Amino acid sequence: MFLIRPGKFISFIDCAESIFEKAKDSSPSAARWREKIDPGETASRHVWIPSLFTKRSGARARPLFPKVQPGQICITWIGHASFLVQTHEVNVLIDPIWSMWLSVIKRLKEPGFHIHHLPSIDFVLVTHAHFDHLDRRTLQLVAADQPIVVPVGVGRLVHRLGFNIVHELDEWQTIELGPLKISLTPAHHWGARFLADTHRGFGGFVIGANGRSVFHCGDTAYFEGFKEIGERHNIEIALLPIGAYDPPLAREVHMNPEEAVRAFNELKAKTLVPMHYGTFRLGYEPLEEPLERLRESARVHGIEDKVLVMTEGKPVVL
């Protein structure tokens, strides 16, 4: 069952800017106050507007997807939090986004390849409803009557994009899809897509296949739940976010690189694949800083050989 909530929907970006616009006046004290706490104005001036004049980097090339053998997992990073995960039986697409813009936010790195070069997609997973993870335009292009798995409360959003087989999961719920076991794990984030849109779930996914496992943790700040996830699931490959840790709204909703290393160790995973950096500038930190800090933290903690830094559009077989 899908619930429809009445009312006018507006994006978080529009909401933040309109709220702070009302608080403006021309007094010197108000100007100093806005400089300190007006994230909409400060972000526009120091993050989003400069990004408009930044040339996109990267290039799209036809991917060379290998023939995946039984027992192997092939992972292709598309960019941001988007991944193609392949076994010898199925192809799974996670948080796909090929869009060049998130409202006023410019994509600064090209997707690894053109969307029409995707193989046939058997299953789609979306971790939450934020615009950089649930991209309507991309999902409409991907939808081909295959099942899609989303957190509770997100089903209505994807159903109208062409997905007729929608599975909504609550925290720790597991569903079997063909040869896969897919579990929704908790996260420290939020799932609303619109103003007063408080009923939508969020989380990460553990994908189990033939004794192998991939964990895509979605968006999250560091929290003690990583220990429990590692206890409940035998995590092998962990796709962990490392960017947007200095956000305009000053909310603790994304891990920094050092926290990603801590989460990786608490998960007891074997391979750390960084994500959620370098594609959209969503925080004040320089685009190159997350990866530099991750490499240094990995060196300090002695896990350099466990970090797999991927290039957009280049499949890696594990």
Phi, psi and chi 1 to 4 in degrees:
 res  aa     phi    psi   chi1   chi2   chi3   chi4
   1 MET       -  137.7  177.5 -179.3  -65.6      -
   2 PHE  -115.0  133.9  -58.9  101.0      -      -
   3 LEU   -99.9  135.4  -59.1  176.6      -      -
   4 ILE  -110.3  123.9  -57.6  176.8      -      -
   5 ARG  -101.4  130.1  -65.6 -151.4  168.6 -168.3
   6 PRO   -73.6  167.0   28.1  -34.9      -      -
   7 GLY   118.0  167.0      -      -      -      -
   8 LYS   -84.6  128.2 -177.3 -179.8  179.1 -178.2
   9 PHE   -93.4  131.2  -68.2  152.8      -      -
  10 ILE  -133.7  150.0   59.5  176.7      -      -
  11 SER   -74.6  162.1   75.0      -      -      -
  12 PHE   -62.0  -36.1  -87.3  111.2      -      -
  13 ILE   -63.3  -49.0  -66.0  170.1      -      -
  14 ASP   -62.4  -40.3  -64.8  -27.0      -      -
  15 CYS   -62.1  -48.8  173.7      -      -      -
  16 ALA   -61.3  -42.6      -      -      -      -
  17 GLU   -69.7  -37.7  -68.0 -176.3  -17.8      -
  18 SER   -70.3  -37.6   64.8      -      -      -
  19 ILE   -63.0  -46.8  -72.0  173.2      -      -
  20 PHE   -74.9  -22.5  -74.8  103.0      -      -
  21 GLU   -63.1  -38.1 -175.2   69.5   25.1      -
  22 LYS   -66.5  -24.3  -65.9  177.3 -178.0  177.9
  23 ALA   -86.1   -0.1      -      -      -      -
  24 LYS   -83.2  143.1  -67.7 -178.5  179.4  179.7
  25 ASP  -146.3  179.9   63.5   48.7      -      -
  26 SER   -96.8    3.4   58.2      -      -      -
  27 SER   -73.6  150.8   68.3      -      -      -
  28 PRO   -59.0  -38.5  -23.8   33.6      -      -
  29 SER   -65.9  -38.0   61.1      -      -      -
  30 ALA   -66.7  -37.0      -      -      -      -
  31 ALA   -63.4  -43.2      -      -      -      -
  32 ARG   -64.4  -38.4  -71.0 -168.2  -62.9  -89.5
  33 TRP   -63.9  -42.3  176.0   79.3      -      -
  34 ARG   -65.5  -37.3  -72.5 -164.8  -57.4  -89.4
  35 GLU   -61.2  -31.1 -176.4   66.3   25.7      -
  36 LYS   -86.0  -40.7  -68.7 -179.0  179.6  178.8
  37 ILE  -125.0    4.1   70.7  169.2      -      -
  38 ASP   -91.2   89.7 -175.6  -19.1      -      -
  39 PRO   -67.6  -32.2   23.8  -33.0      -      -
  40 GLY   -62.7  -47.5      -      -      -      -
  41 GLU   -68.8  -45.8  178.8 -179.6  -54.3      -
  42 THR   -65.6  -41.8  -54.2      -      -      -
  43 ALA   -63.8  -42.3      -      -      -      -
  44 SER   -60.4  -41.8  -63.8      -      -      -
  45 ARG   -74.6  -37.8 -175.7  165.5   61.6 -109.7
  46 HIS  -106.5  -15.2  -62.9  -66.1      -      -
  47 VAL  -120.9  -64.3  179.8      -      -      -
  48 TRP   -74.0  -44.2  -60.3  -32.7      -      -
  49 ILE   -65.1  -47.1  -69.8  177.1      -      -
  50 PRO   -58.6  -31.4  -25.9   35.9      -      -
  51 SER   -65.0  -28.2  -64.5      -      -      -
  52 LEU   -60.5  -28.9  -61.3  177.9      -      -
  53 PHE  -101.2    8.5  -57.5   97.0      -      -
  54 THR   -92.3  127.8  -57.8      -      -      -
  55 LYS   -71.7  136.6 -175.1  177.9  179.4 -179.9
  56 ARG   -65.6  140.4  -73.3 -166.9 -178.6  100.6
  57 SER  -106.2  176.1   63.3      -      -      -
  58 GLY    83.0  171.6      -      -      -      -
  59 ALA  -150.7  147.2      -      -      -      -
  60 ARG   -91.6  134.0  -53.1 -172.5 -160.1 -164.3
  61 ALA  -135.1  156.7      -      -      -      -
  62 ARG   -67.1  120.7 -172.4  178.4 -174.3   91.1
  63 PRO   -73.6  147.9   27.3  -33.3      -      -
  64 LEU  -105.6   84.9  -59.7  174.7      -      -
  65 PHE   -74.5  124.2  -64.6  118.5      -      -
  66 PRO   -76.4  163.6   30.6  -36.0      -      -
  67 LYS   -78.8  114.8 -178.8  175.0  177.2   57.2
  68 VAL   -81.7  128.0 -177.4      -      -      -
  69 GLN   -89.9  158.6  -58.6  -61.5  -37.8      -
  70 PRO   -53.8  134.0  -27.8   36.1      -      -
  71 GLY    90.4  -10.7      -      -      -      -
  72 GLN   -96.3  156.5  -67.6 -179.1  -26.2      -
  73 ILE  -127.9  131.2  -69.4  179.0      -      -
  74 CYS  -110.6  129.3 -179.8      -      -      -
  75 ILE  -121.1  131.2  -62.0  177.9      -      -
  76 THR  -124.7  122.3  -53.7      -      -      -
  77 TRP   -85.8  125.6 -173.7   34.0      -      -
  78 ILE   -90.1  -27.7  -62.3  156.6      -      -
  79 GLY   134.2  154.3      -      -      -      -
  80 HIS    56.3 -119.7 -161.8   52.2      -      -
  81 ALA  -108.6   17.1      -      -      -      -
  82 SER   -92.3  129.0  -57.8      -      -      -
  83 PHE  -138.9  147.9  -72.8   87.3      -      -
  84 LEU  -107.4  121.4  172.3   65.7      -      -
  85 VAL  -113.4  125.3  176.7      -      -      -
  86 GLN  -123.3  137.1  -60.3  174.4  -83.0      -
  87 THR  -111.7 -177.0   72.1      -      -      -
  88 HIS   -72.8   -6.5   75.4  -72.3      -      -
  89 GLU  -114.4  -34.0  -63.1  175.7  -73.9      -
  90 VAL  -139.6  160.2  -64.7      -      -      -
  91 ASN  -119.3  127.1  -58.9  -43.0      -      -
  92 VAL  -121.0  130.4 -177.1      -      -      -
  93 LEU  -110.2  129.3 -162.4   57.4      -      -
  94 ILE  -118.9  128.5  -50.6  173.0      -      -
  95 ASP    43.9   53.7  -75.7   -1.3      -      -
  96 PRO   -71.3  134.3   28.7  -36.4      -      -
  97 ILE  -146.5  116.3  178.1  168.7      -      -
  98 TRP  -108.5   -1.2  -96.9  -95.9      -      -
  99 SER   -64.5  148.1  -68.1      -      -      -
 100 MET   -91.1  -10.5  -67.4  -67.9   99.4      -
 101 TRP  -141.4  143.5  -65.7   87.0      -      -
 102 LEU  -112.2   90.7  -65.0  173.4      -      -
 103 SER    55.5 -111.1 -174.7      -      -      -
 104 VAL   -92.6   -0.8  -61.2      -      -      -
 105 ILE   -94.3  121.6  -58.0  174.6      -      -
 106 LYS   -84.8  138.1  179.8 -178.5  178.2  179.8
 107 ARG   -74.1  127.3 -174.2  175.7 -168.1  138.4
 108 LEU  -101.7   -4.7  -62.9  178.5      -      -
 109 LYS  -139.4  134.2 -162.7  161.6 -170.0 -177.2
 110 GLU   -64.4  147.8  -66.8  -81.2   -4.9      -
 111 PRO   -57.9  156.5  -19.3   30.9      -      -
 112 GLY   -64.6  -25.8      -      -      -      -
 113 PHE  -159.8  167.9   54.6   88.5      -      -
 114 HIS   -71.9  145.9  -70.1  -77.8      -      -
 115 ILE   -62.2  -29.2 -167.2  169.5      -      -
 116 HIS   -73.0   -5.8   60.7  -96.2      -      -
 117 HIS   -90.7    0.9  -73.8  148.1      -      -
 118 LEU   -62.8  143.9  -84.7  172.8      -      -
 119 PRO   -72.3  174.9   28.9  -35.3      -      -
 120 SER   -60.6  127.9  175.9      -      -      -
 121 ILE   -97.1  124.9  -59.9  -59.6      -      -
 122 ASP   -88.3  -36.9  -61.2  -71.3      -      -
 123 PHE  -143.4  148.1  -52.7  112.9      -      -
 124 VAL  -123.6  138.1  179.6      -      -      -
 125 LEU  -122.4  135.6  -48.6 -179.1      -      -
 126 VAL  -128.5  123.4  174.0      -      -      -
 127 THR   -77.9  -30.2   59.8      -      -      -
 128 HIS  -169.5  177.2   60.9  -60.8      -      -
 129 ALA   -92.0    3.9      -      -      -      -
 130 HIS   -62.6  151.3  -71.5  175.6      -      -
 131 PHE   -62.6  -27.6  -73.4   75.6      -      -
 132 ASP   -86.2    3.6   55.9  -33.0      -      -
 133 HIS  -123.9  -38.0  -66.0 -101.8      -      -
 134 LEU  -108.6   92.7 -166.5  163.1      -      -
 135 ASP  -100.0  110.8 -177.5   55.9      -      -
 136 ARG   -59.2  -45.2  -68.3  171.5   50.6   86.7
 137 ARG   -63.3  -41.6  -75.0  168.1  -70.2 -175.3
 138 THR   -66.7  -46.0  -62.2      -      -      -
 139 LEU   -62.9  -35.0  -70.4  174.4      -      -
 140 GLN   -63.2  -35.0  -74.5  175.7  -39.5      -
 141 LEU   -75.1  -30.3  -67.6  171.8      -      -
 142 VAL   -82.3  -31.6  168.5      -      -      -
 143 ALA   -57.5  123.3      -      -      -      -
 144 ALA  -144.8   40.2      -      -      -      -
 145 ASP    67.1   22.6 -153.1   32.3      -      -
 146 GLN   -90.0  159.8   68.5  -87.2   73.8      -
 147 PRO   -66.8  146.9  -20.8   33.5      -      -
 148 ILE  -128.6  140.3 -173.9  169.0      -      -
 149 VAL  -115.8  129.0 -176.1      -      -      -
 150 VAL  -141.0  163.8  -62.6      -      -      -
 151 PRO   -69.9  165.0  -19.4   32.9      -      -
 152 VAL   -55.3  134.5  166.2      -      -      -
 153 GLY    90.9   -4.1      -      -      -      -
 154 VAL  -102.8  -12.5 -178.8      -      -      -
 155 GLY   -57.4  -40.4      -      -      -      -
 156 ARG   -60.4  -34.9  180.0   68.5  179.2   87.5
 157 LEU   -67.1  -37.6  -66.1  174.6      -      -
 158 VAL   -90.4  -24.6  -61.7      -      -      -
 159 HIS   -59.7  -41.1  178.9   69.4      -      -
 160 ARG   -78.9   -1.3   60.4 -169.1 -178.9 -166.2
 161 LEU   -93.1   -1.4  -60.3  178.4      -      -
 162 GLY   117.8    4.0      -      -      -      -
 163 PHE   -96.4  114.2  -67.9   91.9      -      -
 164 ASN   -95.4  -16.9  -63.0  -44.1      -      -
 165 ILE  -110.3   96.3  -52.8  171.1      -      -
 166 VAL  -115.5  123.8 -180.0      -      -      -
 167 HIS  -111.3  117.9  -59.8  -78.9      -      -
 168 GLU   -98.6  129.1  -70.5 -167.7  -17.2      -
 169 LEU  -116.5  143.8  -62.1 -175.1      -      -
 170 ASP   -96.1  170.3 -150.4  -19.7      -      -
 171 GLU   -54.0  132.8  -72.8 -175.7    1.9      -
 172 TRP    73.4    1.1  -58.0  122.0      -      -
 173 GLN   -75.2  148.7  -82.1 -168.2  -54.0      -
 174 THR  -128.2  141.4  -61.4      -      -      -
 175 ILE  -130.1  144.5 -173.2  172.0      -      -
 176 GLU  -100.5  123.8  -67.1 -169.6   16.2      -
 177 LEU  -124.8  105.1  -66.8  177.3      -      -
 178 GLY    58.8 -126.7      -      -      -      -
 179 PRO   -83.2    1.0   32.6  -35.8      -      -
 180 LEU  -103.5  148.6  -54.8 -179.0      -      -
 181 LYS  -114.9  121.9  -74.4 -172.8  176.6 -178.9
 182 ILE  -118.4  124.2  -61.3  171.8      -      -
 183 SER  -121.0  139.0  -56.4      -      -      -
 184 LEU   -92.4  127.3 -176.0   74.5      -      -
 185 THR  -108.9  155.8   58.9      -      -      -
 186 PRO   -71.4  164.2   24.6  -32.8      -      -
 187 ALA  -150.9  164.0      -      -      -      -
 188 HIS  -106.4   88.8 -176.9   74.0      -      -
 189 HIS  -155.6 -150.7 -158.8   60.9      -      -
 190 TRP  -153.9  159.9   85.9  104.0      -      -
 191 GLY  -117.4    0.9      -      -      -      -
 192 ALA   -66.9  142.4      -      -      -      -
 193 ARG  -104.1  -28.0 -173.1  173.6  178.5   88.7
 194 PHE  -130.1  169.2  -52.3  106.6      -      -
 195 LEU   -59.9  134.8 -176.8   65.1      -      -
 196 ALA    61.5   25.7      -      -      -      -
 197 ASP  -100.0   75.1 -173.6   15.6      -      -
 198 THR  -100.8    1.1   58.9      -      -      -
 199 HIS   -95.8   -0.3   65.8  -69.1      -      -
 200 ARG   -90.7  138.0  -56.0 -165.3 -163.9  -79.7
 201 GLY   -82.7  177.4      -      -      -      -
 202 PHE  -161.6  164.6   54.3   91.7      -      -
 203 GLY   163.4 -160.2      -      -      -      -
 204 GLY  -123.8  175.9      -      -      -      -
 205 PHE  -128.0  134.5  -71.2  109.0      -      -
 206 VAL  -101.7  123.8  175.4      -      -      -
 207 ILE  -108.7  116.4  -54.5  167.8      -      -
 208 GLY  -105.0  133.7      -      -      -      -
 209 ALA  -150.5  113.9      -      -      -      -
 210 ASN    51.8   44.3  -57.5  -47.3      -      -
 211 GLY    83.3   -3.3      -      -      -      -
 212 ARG  -104.7  163.0  -53.8  -71.4  -58.0  -83.1
 213 SER  -150.2  144.2   65.9      -      -      -
 214 VAL  -127.7  132.4  177.0      -      -      -
 215 PHE  -114.9  115.2  172.8   49.8      -      -
 216 HIS  -104.9  111.4 -174.0  -61.3      -      -
 217 CYS   -87.8    4.8   82.2      -      -      -
 218 GLY    65.8 -152.0      -      -      -      -
 219 ASP   -92.9  135.9  -92.4   -2.9      -      -
 220 THR  -166.7  148.2 -176.3      -      -      -
 221 ALA   -81.0  168.7      -      -      -      -
 222 TYR   -68.1  139.4  170.4   79.9      -      -
 223 PHE  -153.5  163.8   72.3  123.5      -      -
 224 GLU   -68.5   -9.6  -67.4 -175.2   -4.9      -
 225 GLY   -63.8  -18.2      -      -      -      -
 226 PHE   -61.2  -35.0  -74.9  111.0      -      -
 227 LYS   -61.3  -43.8  -65.1  177.9 -178.4  178.0
 228 GLU   -68.6  -37.7 -174.8  174.2    2.1      -
 229 ILE   -60.4  -42.5  -65.0  170.5      -      -
 230 GLY   -66.7  -29.8      -      -      -      -
 231 GLU   -75.9  -36.0  -68.9  168.5   -5.2      -
 232 ARG   -80.6  -29.1  -72.4  177.4  176.3 -116.9
 233 HIS  -129.5  143.1  -64.4  -81.2      -      -
 234 ASN   -86.4   90.4 -177.5   20.4      -      -
 235 ILE   -81.8  127.8  -54.6  -64.3      -      -
 236 GLU  -102.6  -56.1 -178.5 -177.8   -7.6      -
 237 ILE  -114.1  120.4  -56.0  162.4      -      -
 238 ALA  -111.5  117.9      -      -      -      -
 239 LEU   -93.8  107.5  -45.1  178.8      -      -
 240 LEU  -121.8  135.6  -59.5  179.1      -      -
 241 PRO   -74.5  143.7   27.1  -33.6      -      -
 242 ILE  -131.5    2.0   64.6  168.2      -      -
 243 GLY  -119.5  176.7      -      -      -      -
 244 ALA    63.3   34.3      -      -      -      -
 245 TYR   -89.5   -3.4   45.5   81.4      -      -
 246 ASP  -123.0   66.8 -170.3    8.8      -      -
 247 PRO   -79.2  155.2   31.5  -36.0      -      -
 248 PRO   -59.3  -34.5  -26.4   35.2      -      -
 249 LEU   -85.0    0.9  -66.0 -177.7      -      -
 250 ALA    55.1   35.8      -      -      -      -
 251 ARG  -101.7  142.6  -61.8  179.6   64.7 -178.8
 252 GLU   -85.1   84.4  -67.9 -172.8    4.9      -
 253 VAL  -127.4   -1.8  -68.6      -      -      -
 254 HIS  -134.3  142.6  -64.8  111.0      -      -
 255 MET   -75.1  149.1  -69.4 -168.6  -71.0      -
 256 ASN   -91.5  171.5   62.0   39.4      -      -
 257 PRO   -58.8  -39.1  -27.4   37.2      -      -
 258 GLU   -65.2  -37.3  -65.8   78.3   14.8      -
 259 GLU   -70.4  -32.5  -69.7  168.6  -29.5      -
 260 ALA   -63.4  -39.6      -      -      -      -
 261 VAL   -64.6  -42.0  168.8      -      -      -
 262 ARG   -62.2  -44.2 -179.7  178.9  178.2 -175.8
 263 ALA   -62.0  -41.9      -      -      -      -
 264 PHE   -58.7  -45.3  172.8   76.9      -      -
 265 ASN   -65.5  -38.5  -74.1  -30.2      -      -
 266 GLU   -72.1  -28.0  -68.0  178.7   -5.1      -
 267 LEU   -71.5  -21.6  -71.7  166.0      -      -
 268 LYS    60.6   38.9  -61.4  179.9 -179.4  178.5
 269 ALA   -81.3  169.5      -      -      -      -
 270 LYS  -100.1  -33.9  -52.9  -62.5 -172.3  -61.9
 271 THR  -135.3  133.2  -58.0      -      -      -
 272 LEU  -107.1  120.3 -169.5  166.5      -      -
 273 VAL  -111.3  112.1  176.7      -      -      -
 274 PRO   -74.1  148.4   27.3  -33.9      -      -
 275 MET  -149.3 -178.1   64.1  168.5 -177.9      -
 276 HIS    60.3   48.4 -157.8  -83.7      -      -
 277 TYR  -155.1  152.1   71.9   96.5      -      -
 278 GLY    78.9   -5.4      -      -      -      -
 279 THR  -102.9  -54.1  -55.2      -      -      -
 280 PHE  -118.4  137.9  -61.9  100.1      -      -
 281 ARG   -86.3  101.1 -168.2  171.3 -178.4 -164.8
 282 LEU  -106.8   -3.7  -58.1  178.0      -      -
 283 GLY  -141.5  178.9      -      -      -      -
 284 TYR   -78.9  -18.1  -67.6  120.3      -      -
 285 GLU   -67.4  146.0   75.1  -88.0    3.1      -
 286 PRO   -59.9  149.6  -21.1   32.5      -      -
 287 LEU   -59.4  -34.1  -74.1  177.6      -      -
 288 GLU   -84.6  -11.3   67.7  -82.3    2.1      -
 289 GLU   -67.4  -42.6 -177.9  179.7  -78.8      -
 290 PRO   -55.1  -45.4  -27.4   36.6      -      -
 291 LEU   -68.5  -37.3 -165.2   54.2      -      -
 292 GLU   -62.5  -44.2  -67.1  172.8   -6.6      -
 293 ARG   -68.5  -36.0  -74.1  176.0   55.7  172.1
 294 LEU   -63.0  -45.3  176.5   71.6      -      -
 295 ARG   -63.4  -39.2  -76.0  176.3  165.2  144.5
 296 GLU   -68.2  -42.3  174.8   59.5   20.4      -
 297 SER   -66.1  -38.3 -177.1      -      -      -
 298 ALA   -62.7  -39.5      -      -      -      -
 299 ARG   -63.9  -45.8 -175.7 -168.6   64.7   78.4
 300 VAL   -60.9  -37.6  169.5      -      -      -
 301 HIS   -94.2    4.1  -71.1   84.3      -      -
 302 GLY    70.3   31.9      -      -      -      -
 303 ILE  -121.4   23.6   62.5  164.2      -      -
 304 GLU   -54.4  -38.9  -67.4  170.0  -77.4      -
 305 ASP   -75.5   -5.9   59.0  -25.2      -      -
 306 LYS  -101.6   -2.9  -63.8 -177.9  179.1 -179.0
 307 VAL   -95.5  124.4  175.3      -      -      -
 308 LEU  -112.7  102.8  172.5   60.3      -      -
 309 VAL   -86.9  118.0  176.9      -      -      -
 310 MET   -96.7  156.9  -59.3 -167.6   68.1      -
 311 THR  -106.9  134.8  -60.0      -      -      -
 312 GLU   -54.4  129.5  -66.1   88.8  -22.8      -
 313 GLY    84.4    1.9      -      -      -      -
 314 LYS  -108.2  107.1  -55.9  -65.9 -176.7 -177.2
 315 PRO   -66.0  143.3  -17.7   31.0      -      -
 316 VAL  -127.7  127.1  174.8      -      -      -
 317 VAL   -96.1  128.7  175.7      -      -      -
 318 LEU  -121.8      -  -60.7  166.4      -      -
